[in-house]
Amino acid sequence: MDYIHILKYQENATNLFLITDDGESALIDAHVGSEAHNIKASIEQILGPNKLKQVILTHYHLDHVGACPHLEESYSPTFSAHPADAWMIEDPWSQFLDYYHYSDTTPASLQNILQTVGGRGVKVNRLLRDGDRVEVGSVNLDVIHTPGHTMGSICLYDPIDKALFVGDTLTPSEWFDQWLGLVVDARSLWISLQRIASMPIEVLLRSHEPVLTGSEARGEVRKHVERFREIESVLLEVLSGGGVLSLGEIRDGLVGRVLGEPKNLKGSVFGCEWKTAHSLIQKLCFEGRVKWVKGELYQIVDSTTSHTSL
């Protein structure tokens, strides 16, 4: 796969993927604004100046879109993303409200967001939907809509090399001991995981941590399926006493049983555990296994543990 250049950055063990073929080029994701100088230096070392044609964004999170304004100023590329996330990429205020929904909403926290995303959003020129194809020279990448981590998360699949650029639809299993993951729609994520698990994958190009190949790539997908089942089962165990629990009590019970002490959590800063717990409860309410009582109070319907299956 000579057409892929992996640009590695220490923060969050982040990988960007620069695709080049027949004089065309595309960058998958853009990391944070503070890395813009290093990103541009890497691009120009490979391509020369003013030759980046496309930036494809797997989702709207800061560590995937932050350098976009700097790339726009230097190269004027086409920016592509799924429509469900495009508006967030274009509007940092919307990102701010989303990130700080469970956190301290202050002018200082807004400035932190603005600094990370280079001060502004960028216009998404091309909206990518499930089944679309992105062409970079002779390289064809199929767009796979995989909502769950965000509503507009996408993966990109090269059917020739069976290579999947997975974004954060699969966040690294290396982080399982310190993070529940960030899930905004657990029901959709489960469907996305089933879809990925059914695909022939030989190369898994992760946005964080090393690229995996062969059985390790397929094993990583299985780990995420098993992890989903585990977390869902634990949440049902937390509720299994039959009493009414608040979202906070459910979140604390889930974190305590899966991760241990909350002070060690990787994702706490943007309320990741609250969002993930709430999303799982919503899925279980939809399936009739948990009952909403009122406000943020919930109760189990029956004590059977998770029966989610592929």
C-alpha positions as CSV (number, residue, x, y, z in Angstrom):
1,M,0.0,0.0,0.0
2,D,2.5,2.5,-1.2
3,Y,-0.1,5.2,-1.7
4,I,-0.5,5.7,2.1
5,H,1.8,7.9,4.2
6,I,1.2,7.7,7.9
7,L,1.8,11.0,9.8
8,K,2.3,10.2,13.5
9,Y,1.9,12.6,16.4
10,Q,2.5,12.0,20.1
11,E,-0.6,13.7,21.4
12,N,-3.2,10.9,21.9
13,A,-1.0,8.6,19.8
14,T,-2.6,10.3,16.7
15,N,-2.2,9.1,13.1
16,L,-3.2,11.0,10.0
17,F,-3.2,9.3,6.7
18,L,-1.9,11.1,3.5
19,I,-3.0,9.4,0.3
20,T,-1.1,10.1,-2.9
21,D,-1.6,8.7,-6.4
22,D,-1.3,10.0,-9.9
23,G,-0.6,13.5,-8.8
24,E,-3.7,13.6,-6.6
25,S,-3.7,13.8,-2.8
26,A,-6.0,13.5,0.2
27,L,-5.4,13.8,4.0
28,I,-7.7,11.8,6.3
29,D,-8.3,13.9,9.3
30,A,-6.4,17.0,10.6
31,H,-5.5,16.5,14.3
32,V,-5.4,19.6,16.5
33,G,-4.5,23.2,15.6
34,S,-1.4,23.3,17.7
35,E,0.1,20.6,15.4
36,A,-0.7,22.5,12.2
37,H,2.9,23.6,11.6
38,N,4.2,20.0,11.9
39,I,1.4,18.6,9.8
40,K,2.1,21.1,7.0
41,A,5.8,20.3,7.2
42,S,5.1,16.6,6.8
43,I,2.7,17.2,3.9
44,E,5.2,19.4,2.0
45,Q,8.0,17.0,2.6
46,I,6.0,14.4,0.7
47,L,4.0,16.5,-1.8
48,G,5.8,19.8,-2.1
49,P,4.0,23.1,-1.5
50,N,0.4,23.9,-2.4
51,K,-0.5,20.3,-3.6
52,L,-2.9,19.0,-1.0
53,K,-6.2,18.6,-2.8
54,Q,-8.6,17.1,-0.3
55,V,-9.1,16.7,3.4
56,I,-11.5,14.0,4.4
57,L,-12.9,14.2,8.0
58,T,-14.0,11.0,9.7
59,H,-15.9,13.0,12.3
60,Y,-16.1,16.5,13.9
61,H,-14.0,16.0,17.1
62,L,-11.3,18.5,17.9
63,D,-8.4,16.1,17.5
64,H,-9.6,15.3,14.0
65,V,-10.5,18.7,12.6
66,G,-8.4,21.2,14.6
67,A,-5.8,22.0,12.0
68,C,-8.4,22.5,9.2
69,P,-8.3,26.4,9.2
70,H,-4.5,26.3,8.8
71,L,-4.7,23.8,6.0
72,E,-7.3,25.9,4.3
73,E,-5.1,29.0,4.4
74,S,-2.1,27.1,3.0
75,Y,-3.6,24.8,0.4
76,S,-7.4,25.6,-0.2
77,P,-8.3,21.9,-0.3
78,T,-11.8,20.5,-0.6
79,F,-13.1,19.5,2.9
80,S,-15.4,16.4,3.0
81,A,-17.5,15.0,5.8
82,H,-20.8,13.4,6.5
83,P,-23.7,15.9,6.7
84,A,-24.6,14.9,10.3
85,D,-21.2,16.2,11.4
86,A,-20.5,18.9,8.8
87,W,-22.4,21.6,10.7
88,M,-20.2,21.0,13.8
89,I,-17.1,21.3,11.7
90,E,-18.3,24.6,10.3
91,D,-19.3,26.0,13.7
92,P,-17.0,25.8,16.7
93,W,-19.7,27.2,19.0
94,S,-21.8,24.1,18.4
95,Q,-18.7,22.0,19.2
96,F,-18.3,24.0,22.4
97,L,-21.9,23.4,23.5
98,D,-21.5,19.7,22.8
99,Y,-18.2,19.2,24.6
100,Y,-19.1,21.2,27.7
101,H,-22.7,19.8,28.0
102,Y,-21.7,18.0,31.2
103,S,-18.8,20.4,32.1
104,D,-18.0,24.0,33.1
105,T,-19.4,26.4,30.4
106,T,-17.2,29.5,30.6
107,P,-15.5,32.0,28.3
108,A,-12.2,30.3,29.2
109,S,-13.5,26.9,28.1
110,L,-14.8,28.4,24.8
111,Q,-11.3,29.9,24.2
112,N,-9.8,26.5,24.8
113,I,-12.0,25.1,22.0
114,L,-11.3,27.9,19.7
115,Q,-7.5,27.5,20.2
116,T,-7.7,23.8,19.5
117,V,-9.6,24.3,16.3
118,G,-7.5,27.1,14.9
119,G,-9.9,29.9,15.9
120,R,-12.8,29.0,13.5
121,G,-14.6,26.4,11.5
122,V,-14.2,25.6,7.9
123,K,-16.8,25.1,5.1
124,V,-17.4,21.5,4.3
125,N,-17.5,21.5,0.5
126,R,-18.5,17.9,-0.1
127,L,-21.1,16.0,1.9
128,L,-20.2,12.3,2.1
129,R,-23.0,9.7,2.5
130,D,-23.0,6.0,2.9
131,G,-22.1,4.3,-0.4
132,D,-20.3,7.3,-1.8
133,R,-16.9,6.9,-3.3
134,V,-13.8,9.1,-2.8
135,E,-11.3,9.0,-5.6
136,V,-7.7,9.9,-5.1
137,G,-6.0,9.2,-8.5
138,S,-6.7,5.6,-9.1
139,V,-7.3,4.8,-5.4
140,N,-11.0,4.4,-4.7
141,L,-12.3,4.6,-1.1
142,D,-15.9,3.6,-0.3
143,V,-17.6,5.7,2.3
144,I,-19.2,3.7,5.2
145,H,-21.5,5.6,7.6
146,T,-20.8,4.3,11.0
147,P,-22.7,6.4,13.5
148,G,-22.3,5.9,17.3
149,H,-19.2,7.8,18.4
150,T,-20.7,10.7,16.6
151,M,-23.8,10.8,14.4
152,G,-21.8,11.5,11.3
153,S,-18.8,9.2,11.9
154,I,-17.6,7.5,8.7
155,C,-15.0,4.9,7.8
156,L,-13.3,4.6,4.4
157,Y,-12.7,1.3,2.8
158,D,-10.3,0.2,0.1
159,P,-11.9,-3.0,-1.3
160,I,-8.8,-3.9,-3.3
161,D,-6.4,-4.0,-0.3
162,K,-9.3,-4.7,2.2
163,A,-8.0,-1.7,4.2
164,L,-10.4,0.1,6.6
165,F,-9.6,3.7,7.7
166,V,-11.7,3.5,10.9
167,G,-11.6,7.0,12.4
168,D,-12.8,6.7,16.0
169,T,-15.6,4.3,15.3
170,L,-13.2,1.8,16.9
171,T,-11.1,3.7,19.6
172,P,-8.1,1.6,20.6
173,S,-8.5,-1.5,22.8
174,E,-5.2,-0.2,24.4
175,W,-7.4,2.4,26.1
176,F,-10.0,0.0,27.5
177,D,-8.6,0.0,31.0
178,Q,-9.0,3.8,31.4
179,W,-12.0,4.7,29.2
180,L,-15.5,3.6,28.5
181,G,-15.2,5.2,25.1
182,L,-17.4,8.1,23.9
183,V,-20.7,6.9,22.6
184,V,-23.6,9.3,21.7
185,D,-25.8,6.6,20.1
186,A,-25.3,3.1,21.4
187,R,-27.9,1.5,19.3
188,S,-26.4,2.9,16.1
189,L,-22.9,2.0,17.3
190,W,-24.0,-1.6,17.8
191,I,-25.3,-1.7,14.3
192,S,-22.0,-0.1,13.0
193,L,-19.9,-2.7,14.9
194,Q,-22.0,-5.5,13.3
195,R,-21.4,-4.1,9.9
196,I,-17.6,-3.7,10.4
197,A,-17.4,-7.2,11.9
198,S,-18.9,-8.7,8.7
199,M,-16.4,-7.0,6.4
200,P,-13.2,-8.6,5.0
201,I,-10.5,-6.6,6.7
202,E,-6.7,-7.1,6.2
203,V,-5.5,-3.7,7.3
204,L,-7.1,-1.6,10.1
205,L,-5.8,2.0,9.9
206,R,-6.7,3.4,13.3
207,S,-6.6,7.2,14.1
208,H,-5.0,6.4,17.4
209,E,-2.3,3.7,18.2
210,P,-0.6,1.6,15.5
211,V,-2.0,0.2,12.3
212,L,-3.0,-3.4,12.6
213,T,-2.9,-6.1,9.9
214,G,-4.3,-9.6,9.3
215,S,-5.6,-11.5,12.4
216,E,-4.7,-8.6,14.7
217,A,-6.9,-6.3,12.7
218,R,-9.8,-8.6,12.8
219,G,-9.2,-9.4,16.5
220,E,-9.4,-5.7,17.2
221,V,-12.9,-5.6,15.7
222,R,-13.9,-8.6,17.8
223,K,-12.6,-6.9,21.0
224,H,-14.9,-4.0,20.4
225,V,-17.9,-6.3,19.9
226,E,-17.0,-8.0,23.2
227,R,-16.4,-4.8,25.0
228,F,-19.8,-3.4,24.0
229,R,-21.5,-6.5,25.3
230,E,-19.5,-6.3,28.5
231,I,-20.3,-2.7,29.3
232,E,-24.0,-3.2,28.5
233,S,-24.1,-6.3,30.8
234,V,-22.4,-4.4,33.6
235,L,-24.9,-1.5,33.3
236,L,-27.8,-4.0,33.6
237,E,-26.1,-5.5,36.7
238,V,-25.9,-2.0,38.2
239,L,-29.7,-1.7,37.7
240,S,-30.4,-5.3,38.7
241,G,-31.4,-4.5,42.3
242,G,-34.8,-3.4,41.0
243,G,-34.7,0.0,42.5
244,V,-34.9,3.4,40.8
245,L,-31.4,4.9,40.1
246,S,-30.4,8.2,38.8
247,L,-28.2,8.7,35.7
248,G,-25.4,9.8,38.0
249,E,-25.7,6.6,40.1
250,I,-25.8,4.4,37.0
251,R,-22.8,6.2,35.6
252,D,-20.8,5.9,38.8
253,G,-21.7,2.2,39.2
254,L,-20.7,1.5,35.6
255,V,-17.4,3.3,35.9
256,G,-16.6,1.7,39.2
257,R,-17.2,-1.8,38.0
258,V,-15.5,-1.5,34.6
259,L,-12.7,1.0,35.3
260,G,-12.2,1.4,39.0
261,E,-11.7,4.8,40.5
262,P,-13.1,7.7,38.5
263,K,-10.0,9.9,39.1
264,N,-8.1,7.7,36.6
265,L,-10.5,8.3,33.7
266,K,-9.1,9.3,30.4
267,G,-12.2,10.9,29.0
268,S,-13.8,12.7,31.9
269,V,-13.0,16.2,30.7
270,F,-15.9,16.4,28.2
271,G,-18.3,14.2,30.2
272,C,-17.6,11.1,28.1
273,E,-18.8,8.7,30.8
274,W,-22.1,10.6,31.2
275,K,-22.7,10.5,27.5
276,T,-21.8,6.9,27.1
277,A,-23.9,5.7,30.1
278,H,-26.9,7.8,28.9
279,S,-26.6,6.4,25.4
280,L,-26.6,2.9,26.6
281,I,-29.6,3.5,28.8
282,Q,-31.4,5.0,25.8
283,K,-30.7,1.8,23.8
284,L,-31.9,-0.4,26.6
285,C,-35.1,1.7,27.1
286,F,-35.7,1.4,23.3
287,E,-35.4,-2.4,23.6
288,G,-37.7,-2.6,26.6
289,R,-35.1,-3.8,29.1
290,V,-34.9,-0.6,31.1
291,K,-37.7,1.8,32.0
292,W,-37.5,5.5,32.2
293,V,-39.3,6.7,35.5
294,K,-39.0,10.5,35.3
295,G,-36.3,13.1,34.9
296,E,-33.0,11.2,35.0
297,L,-34.3,8.2,36.9
298,Y,-34.4,4.7,35.5
299,Q,-35.3,1.2,36.5
300,I,-34.6,-2.2,35.1
301,V,-37.6,-4.1,33.5
302,D,-36.2,-7.6,34.1
303,S,-32.9,-8.8,35.6
304,T,-31.7,-10.7,32.5
305,T,-28.3,-9.6,31.5
306,S,-27.5,-8.4,28.0
307,H,-28.7,-10.5,25.1
308,T,-27.3,-8.3,22.4
309,S,-25.9,-10.6,19.6
310,L,-24.4,-10.4,16.2
